[in-house]
Amino acid sequence: MEQIIAVIIILAIIIGIIKVGSFLWRLIGIAFALFLIWIYREDLANWFNTLTTDGNLHQWLSQAGTFVQQTVNQVGHWFSERL
């Protein structure tokens, strides 16, 4: 649970950095995000390792790839019918 919270916080910081236009705020935000990544590096590494080994990441990515291929083929077929 702590890993998920850390990832959410890091993503929120990155989104905040993008939204704020000041260079100083961007620099501070990036430094803070790197600081949080450094603090939670072992937890993030364990979370990513669990995701890739126990979470069937390969199966999920292959299903996503198949979905994208089918969608592109359907859109291409739709355009070929319209032309």
Rosetta blueprint (number, residue, H / E / L):
1 M L
2 E H
3 Q H
4 I H
5 I H
6 A H
7 V H
8 I H
9 I H
10 I H
11 L H
12 A H
13 I H
14 I H
15 I H
16 G H
17 I H
18 I H
19 K H
20 V L
21 G L
22 S L
23 F H
24 L H
25 W H
26 R H
27 L H
28 I H
29 G H
30 I H
31 A H
32 F H
33 A H
34 L H
35 F H
36 L H
37 I H
38 W H
39 I H
40 Y L
41 R H
42 E H
43 D H
44 L H
45 A H
46 N H
47 W H
48 F H
49 N H
50 T H
51 L H
52 T H
53 T H
54 D L
55 G L
56 N L
57 L H
58 H H
59 Q H
60 W H
61 L H
62 S H
63 Q H
64 A H
65 G H
66 T H
67 F H
68 V H
69 Q H
70 Q H
71 T H
72 V H
73 N H
74 Q H
75 V H
76 G H
77 H H
78 W H
79 F H
80 S H
81 E H
82 R H
83 L L
